[in-house]
Amino acid sequence: MNRKETRRFFKIQITVQGPASFQDSFVGQAHSDTNYDGSAYLSMGNHSTLGTTRSYLRFDLPEIPKGSRINWAKLNFFHTGGDTTEARIELYPVADVWEESSITWDRQPKQYFAYSSHTVSDRGWVSFWITQLVRDWYNGTPNYGVCLKRQGEDLYRKLFYSSDYTRDTSLRPSVTIDYTPSGDQKGEYRIYWVDQFHEGAKAPRQVDRLIQDAKTSNANAIFLQVRRRADAYYNNSLEPKTEDPQLQPGFDPLADTITKAHAENLEVHAWFATMKIWNQTTPPAASDHIYNTHGDAKKGTADYWLSEDRQGNNRFNQEAVVDPGHPAVVDYTIDVMAHVAANYDVDGIHIDILRYMDTDWGYNPTAVARYNRQHGTSGLPDPEDPRWQAWRREQVNNLVKKSYATLLGIRSDLKISAATITWGNGPATIEEWNRSAAMTKVFQDWRRWMEQGWIDFTVPMNYYDAARSPSSFDRWIRWEKDHQYQRMTVGGVGIYLNTIAHGIDQIRKTLATSSSGNRMGGTALYSYAVTNREDVANNEFYRALTRSSPYDDHPEPVFETDAAPPEMPWKSSSTTGHLLGHIRCSEADTATVQVDGPEARTVSTDGNGGFVATDLPPGDYRVRFSDTEQRFTVTPGRVTKIRIHR
């Protein structure tokens, strides 16, 4: 086996080649029981003697550090050039076990849909993108290899050299994987959540104090709450200004914080609370507040957006919340965030309450009607029905990935994050994760968001009293460090629940390397306004982070020196792009869309016909929906937007 590693920009590129790591063979229809293991060639297409031919290849995954991020992966073949007619070769993931010594036409394994393709003509190297396949294999999906077919199998065959080719071993197939080790990320986030339920950013003098406190504690970023309940703590908004009497009239907290924070090299992320929209007995004063336009007054119509439980109640602990299963809710919520991204120089968008309220919630009439139409059912589904739970989970997923693509389509440098649920004892296995409250109670599959590249970083809210639940905190942060996939985790610490000493200890644990060698991208502290449960002045906490104090017996303070925010290589040196599409037709709710090109994907539309494919290798693609197709080009680091009219 030949194995080569190249380190660059905190990434490692590894190439594996040779018969020790590869199994490959071709099959021929004319001699359907013949095995061609040992051939120097891989054949795809028709041959006068062999009939239709196909080739199969499987390779052993090279060992890389656990938790590494796969940036991209390619499977490389050398085309013999015996026939220089242009042909399209397609790559299909294999769905079953096979062996090169026994595979024949009659004993072929099953294959999935076409995943990647390449046009072949002259002699030379050709490469197939297999990025998501390799990611899936490293994450536990069985690796059964791939099948290569010529598009139009009745046309004359094309030949690649196989792993048994001996005249020039450098021309054998190879796989190249570009990855970033989990410990190879520069810097770390040190973030304060700055809420608008307390003082902190409601007047210029408060913002001045906020910036000074952040500098005193060597923080480098602020999550500034700009939306509490469908209201705006900023001036240039699609929603009405908040009724908060403590907000200085005419003052724009977001604009002022950005100006002052950027002058001190601090990032500002606009923090949106999404689903909760009102909690008072009297309606909002503004007639255009969405509680007035889509709340109780609209019940019985398609404009009614509130979520309900199975008994028809639409208040959760006195809160009116909107339902992500209503298509209009998704697009409205995204529009509100996108307006800020387009009009303020924020460094990121931080999304909160991105979930259902509980297992028994999600029964908005429009949402239930959509579910029943798609599943051929009627009435109200059982809250514990796995199909109904999966459907609600997918509605949250749709909001996440559509938000990501939409916001990056406005500014590709924006950092998109979400506050996520960590209730109960932290998981140790995927099976335990699938039974977690995040998955089965609020339908927030934030593990998948990172795995699929639908977000830049998650911020799990590890809000545990160290004196009462130390094991839950420890288990959650261990899981988070070892399950960051293609993105990043920043550990949330509930300092408000803890003594200063316990809060600092939890920060230190969050930033430590796991036993598997993985680190988080930093920590976020809830909250700036309440730093401890002992009523000790906040200044004591800020100072204890950066200098010796009676609250910390460690020889070095946890934030002793300045730190830059961590690098996000998928943004700073992107090798992939994203697709944001929309289909206008009556059948476009949860429809299947096929994306074909350098890498193939099958994606589904949301309730408004929107669809997203993230981390696509650059190149020319086509989208197919029913009998309609459209071509587009993917550019690294950019979002390509298309519309299909049918």
Buried (B, 14 or more C-beta within 10 A) or exposed (E): EEEEEEEEEBBBBBBBBBBEBBBBBBBBBBBEEEBBBEBBBBBBBBBEEBBBBBBBBBBEBBEBBBBBBBBBBBBBBBBBEEBEEEBBBBBBBBEEEBBBEEBBBEEBBEBBEBBBBBEBBEEEEBBBBBBBBBBBBBBEEEBBBBBBBBBEBEBBBBBBBBBBBEEEEEBBBBBBBBBBBBBBBEBBBBBBBBBBEBBBBBBBEBBEBBBEBBBBBBBBBBBBBBBBBBBBBBBEBBBBBBEEEEBEEEBBBBBBBBBBBEEEEBBBBBBBBBBBBBBEEEBBEBEEBBBBBBBBEBBEEEBBBBBBBBEEEBBBEEBBBBBBBBBBBBBBBBEBBBBBBEBBEBBBBBBBBBBBBBBBBBBBBBBBEBBBEEEEBEEBBEBEEEEBBEBBBBBBBBBBBBBBBBBBBBBBEBBBBBBBBBBBEBBEEEEBBEEBBBBBBBBBBBBBBBBBBBBBBBBBBBBBBBEEBBEBBBBBBBBBBBBBBBBBBBBBBBBBBBBBBBBBBBBBBBBEEBEEBBBBBBBBBBBBBBBBBEEBEBEBBBBBBBEBBEBBEEEEBBBBEEBEBBBBBBBEBBBBBBBBBBBEBEEBBBBEBBBBBBBBBBBBBBBBBBBBBBBBBBBEBEBBBBEEEBEBEBBEBBBBBBEBEE
